Amino acid sequence: MPQEMRVLVVVLLIAIMASLGKALFHMSSGPEQSAHTLRALKLRIGLSVVLFVVLMTGWYLGLVAPHTGP
């Protein structure tokens, strides 16, 4: 996998985890924060879809290859 693709995947994974943490923070703050929780969870879903599309596009273009073993 090219270095740029690897960096993009890692950045997306970090953003997904940050969004999930933000949603958890707002969820634990109380029911009045439900709009913020929903927004953070929608962002996480969007980022997950983008990550999936990036990985599938990379696989289709031959940039990402499955691990074939030893």
Buried (B, 14 or more C-beta within 10 A) or exposed (E): EEEEBEEBBEEBEEBBEBBBEBBEEBBEEEEEBEEBBEBBBEBBEEBBEBBEEBBEEBEEEEBBEEEEEE
